[in-house]
Amino acid sequence: KFDDLLLAMAQKHKSIEDLSLSILSFFERRTDLFHVMERPNDRMGFMPGVAEKMVFKHFHFFQHKYLGRAQPHILKEAYGAPNAAPADAAGGQAALQDT
């Protein structure tokens, strides 16, 4: 959906680390990703630990997707079967389809 925009951004950076720094900097300045809710009824941010879990869940989902496509032997070595999902990645797959 945003491949052209993101590719243009990536081409303006020296490395993936530099690109991820820019993206996280944007999140810090322009979103509530890093805002910690102090009460359950707060209207912005996340309860403690929730944002980190979300980012890790998404990272692991796409890492597994990439490995299944580009390096399936690593999945086989790690999980014993080709394209076998680690236990914590399976729960988030439906929500991340076509992202």
C-alpha positions as CSV (number, residue, x, y, z in Angstrom):
1,K,0.0,0.0,0.0
2,F,2.8,2.5,0.9
3,D,5.7,0.7,-0.9
4,D,6.6,3.6,-3.1
5,L,6.6,6.1,-0.3
6,L,8.6,3.8,2.0
7,L,11.0,2.9,-0.8
8,A,11.7,6.6,-1.5
9,M,12.3,7.1,2.3
10,A,14.7,4.1,2.4
11,Q,16.7,5.4,-0.6
12,K,17.3,8.6,1.3
13,H,18.9,6.8,4.2
14,K,22.4,5.2,4.5
15,S,21.2,2.0,6.2
16,I,18.2,0.2,7.7
17,E,19.4,1.3,11.1
18,D,19.3,5.0,9.9
19,L,15.8,4.5,8.4
20,S,14.5,2.8,11.6
21,L,15.9,5.7,13.6
22,S,14.0,8.2,11.4
23,I,10.8,6.2,11.7
24,L,11.1,5.8,15.5
25,S,12.0,9.5,15.8
26,F,8.8,10.3,13.9
27,F,6.8,8.1,16.2
28,E,8.3,9.8,19.2
29,R,7.6,13.3,17.9
30,R,4.2,12.9,16.2
31,T,2.4,9.9,17.7
32,D,1.5,8.6,21.2
33,L,3.4,5.3,20.7
34,F,5.8,6.2,23.6
35,H,3.1,7.8,25.8
36,V,2.5,5.6,28.9
37,M,-1.1,5.6,30.1
38,E,-1.3,6.4,33.7
39,R,-5.0,5.4,34.1
40,P,-7.0,2.8,32.1
41,N,-9.4,5.5,30.9
42,D,-6.6,7.7,29.4
43,R,-7.4,8.6,25.8
44,M,-3.9,8.4,24.4
45,G,-0.9,6.1,24.7
46,F,-0.5,2.5,25.8
47,M,-0.6,0.8,29.1
48,P,2.9,0.0,30.4
49,G,4.6,-2.6,28.2
50,V,1.9,-2.8,25.6
51,A,3.6,-0.7,22.9
52,E,6.8,-2.7,23.2
53,K,4.9,-6.0,22.9
54,M,3.1,-4.7,19.8
55,V,6.4,-3.7,18.1
56,F,8.1,-7.0,19.0
57,K,5.0,-8.9,17.8
58,H,5.0,-7.1,14.4
59,F,8.8,-7.6,14.1
60,H,8.6,-11.3,14.8
61,F,5.6,-11.8,12.4
62,F,7.4,-10.2,9.5
63,Q,10.8,-11.8,10.4
64,H,9.0,-15.2,10.2
65,K,7.3,-14.3,7.0
66,Y,10.6,-13.3,5.4
67,L,12.4,-16.4,6.6
68,G,9.7,-18.6,5.3
69,R,10.1,-17.0,1.9
70,A,13.9,-16.3,1.7
71,Q,15.6,-18.6,4.2
72,P,13.2,-21.5,5.0
73,H,16.2,-23.7,6.1
74,I,16.6,-21.4,9.2
75,L,12.9,-22.0,10.2
76,K,13.4,-25.7,9.7
77,E,16.6,-25.7,11.9
78,A,14.9,-23.5,14.6
79,Y,11.4,-25.0,14.7
80,G,11.8,-28.5,13.2
81,A,9.5,-28.0,10.2
82,P,9.5,-25.8,7.2
83,N,7.3,-22.7,7.8
84,A,6.6,-23.7,11.4
85,A,5.6,-20.6,13.4
86,P,7.0,-20.0,16.8
87,A,4.3,-20.1,19.5
88,D,4.2,-16.4,20.1
89,A,4.0,-15.4,16.4
90,A,0.9,-17.5,15.6
91,G,-1.5,-15.4,17.5
92,G,-0.8,-12.2,15.6
93,Q,-0.7,-13.5,12.1
94,A,-4.4,-13.0,11.3
95,A,-4.3,-9.3,12.4
96,L,-1.3,-8.6,10.2
97,Q,-2.3,-10.2,6.9
98,D,-1.8,-7.9,3.9
99,T,0.0,-5.3,5.9
